Amino acid sequence: MKNKLKTIAVLTSGGDSPGMNAAIRAVVRNAAYNNLDCFGIYRGYQGLIENDFEKLGPRSVRNIINRGGTFLKSARSKDFRTKEGRQMAFDNLKARNIDALVVIGGDGSFTGADIFSQEFDIPVIGIPGTIDNDINGTDYTLGYDTALNTVVDAIDKIRDTASSHDRLFLVEVMGRDAGDIALNSGIGAGAEEILIPEEDLGIDRLLDSLHKSRKSGKTSSIVVVAEGDQIGKNITKLASDIEKDLPEYEIKVTVLGHIQRGGSPSCYDRVLASRLGVGAVDALLEGESNIMVGIQNKKIVYVPFETAINIKKTLDFDLMRVADIVST
């Protein structure tokens, strides 16, 4: 494959995450290091269909390692879900003699990459980019560390207000199907309770815990809630239910929302992105396809798309025990 590979392309797909620009930079510069041409594709799979390409070189990606988001932009693509749309995408790659594709994104992006690769027999390598850290086969995904730091910083500020006014704050963080952000940021910020989709604690246990905290002398509390938690219909309804049982608390709700996706990537995410970007091009040169480049025990690994997509990543439930102990 190394002798045949001459031109590659890179795109970002799905939700943006800090570190995507650093990964693009690493892909482009490793391509140049190995005398390969590299194209950037704007707006993900939709740009692939609409022929929105730009040739990139080492100087094209200068001064982006510290920038959040993705300069190639990202977009959802209904057209790519159709055979006709994918045919147009493939035709655009062939028109530029592009031999392989690097896709930076999450499980939805990898699903499309897997189908596309098998349908047209073109090598595709994935780089996991999502703040949720919910991709199986890699210890960490791009943007997760930065998102954690953003959340902890926000909760630290909220705690100042909570303690000044004897308030109970419910802080909603991202994590529709995965509780990694809630669990780790909750421990890091000293939350009294952490609610995650993987474990339904139930309203009774939550209320009992808050009552105990009150009796132990705590005059303010922070509860971190993953957006996918199932205790209440939503965080506002949960606040209402708690207020009925704990009228002595003034309860406030903060939804952190998309600030968790933005911001300059942490050093860890910049280094991880650089390693995964270099690893993606290395994988193509080694003849790999239909795999995600991940990191396990500080080592770069190749994980089949099927494993990354179809096997649910397990949460470290020992952290729940840690959270229970340190919140007493």
PyMOL commands that set and color helices and strands:
alter all, ss='L'
color gray80, all
select helices_A, chain A and resi 20-33+44-49+58-61+79-81+83-95+107-120+144-165+180-189+203-215+235-245+257-260+267-285+305-310+318-326
alter helices_A, ss='H'
color red, helices_A
select strands_A, chain A and resi 7-12+37-41+53-56+100-105+124-128+167-173+193-195+221-226+250-255+291-296+299-304
alter strands_A, ss='S'
color yellow, strands_A
deselect
rebuild
show_as cartoon
